[in-house]
Amino acid sequence: PALLRPYGTGLLEAIQTQSLLITRGSDGMTLFGHPLCSCDIPVFNKSDVFDVTGAGDTVVATLTLSLAAYRRQTGQLPGWPQLLLASVLG
């Protein structure tokens, strides 16, 4: 994760977005956000998985559904706490 930080931060700034989630296969994910903070999210309930094909798609779908449900329920844009929670659910 330490080697990923400068690249994630650089990409976050280069594409001028508020947050960025990078999946790292069996090493989990890293969420980047402003003000230049990041959070490593470990893999939960890890088992002997030999094919992680589609895992990123599942993360994106879960993250999107979680954030859309928050927006629908509250009428507000999700902030860092909601993004972090949705990422952990992914």
Secondary structure as GFF3:
##gff-version 3
##sequence-region A 1 90
A	DSSP	alpha_helix	4	14	.	.	.	ID=ss1
A	DSSP	beta_strand	19	23	.	.	.	ID=ss2
A	DSSP	three_ten_helix	25	27	.	.	.	ID=ss3
A	DSSP	beta_strand	29	33	.	.	.	ID=ss4
A	DSSP	beta_strand	37	41	.	.	.	ID=ss5
A	DSSP	alpha_helix	55	74	.	.	.	ID=ss6
A	DSSP	alpha_helix	80	89	.	.	.	ID=ss7
###
